[in-house]
């Protein structure tokens, strides 16, 4: 791809995807028929090998559509509640999605989960949502794939992201609790600071920042080094493509999803190869449960959306290269963002001991920035033995991190 001009990156990828899509579609249609055959011929290793080949082939490609959240029920202290999704409000770039419980649980704190706009869809936080639903009225920022958004909708930059958070909190009212995961911790902190500086009546009760790059100068990771190895002009020249004409977002400049997943996978390429080999082996050996677990992970992992070029480049430059927020240089609509203005919104930060994306100390830095916030309104939790995704997904999130987050939110909900 590097030999092509940026304008041709996307077109070359799309041509390759068009060539391979029929093969993957045929493989995906064969899978249920082959599984049906296994039901009648359970000892047929040849048939299991055919299943394995088709499963791997069907999975070997990207999807640019949001997978379903698939949350239809949740266990609460009051029993089992049915869950349905409700679009509360929408802009061209995002839907404020509510997970409504029936029967409704009165008096539960409202939680706005700010999902990353960093390639994967908000459904990557499915496990986070499922857990939060036990004790909260949960809303999520469901970001749209910009390749499906026409140019007439305008640009989407870092200011637009911050504006969305402010607008959504304003719509939900003064009893809202914010939970931001990874990339949006910076614009979330900025949004709360802007609301505080303006004396906004709907300032959120709490703000939880989880595994986010508040100050990337602290314990730099490989991700941080990759962002600083080259000037911003290199990112603009080599990583920005143009959406093909067939899509609604035609001619929009984007950081394409296929380049993002290439970067993600190259960081742990051998591990991903091993996972696909293991999935194939599990299917061949009839270990369907283990194989399905890997398959479901990659179905989510390989669902990617394009990012607006202006938002991506601003994030790289201001967050990862020039550290605008910790240096007091971050602006919103031409005005300085002042975290020290925050006095009412309680702060909880969470980090993972083995996080190789946002290392120890990077998120904790928010406490120093919120210098006028009373000490009793600040809490921090460092979770032992978890990596980046373990901070908001998995057993330790569910059993050790979430109870602390729940207690923190409920303590400041009155």
Secondary structure, DSSP 4 states (H G I P E B T S, - for coil): -TTS-HHHHHHHHHHHHHHHHHHHHHHHHHHHHHHHHHHH-TT-HHHHHHHHHHHHHHHSS-B-SPPP----EEEETTEEEEEEEEEEEE-SSEEEEEEEEES--TTPEEEEEE---SSB-GGGGHHHHHHHTTTEEEEEEEEPPGGGS-GGG----HHHHHHHHHHHHHHH-TTEEEEEEGGGHHHHHHHHHHHHHTT-TT--SEEEEES--S-TTSS--HHHHHHHSS-HHHHHHHS-EE--TTSTTTT-EEE-HHHHHHHHHHHTHHHHHHHHHHHHHHHHTT-HHHHHHHHHHHHHHTBB--EEHHHHHHHIIIIIIS-TTTTT--EETTEE--GGG--SSEEEEEEETT-SSS-TTTTTTHHHHSTTS-GGGEEEEEETT--TGGGTSSHHIIIIIHHHHHHHHHHT--
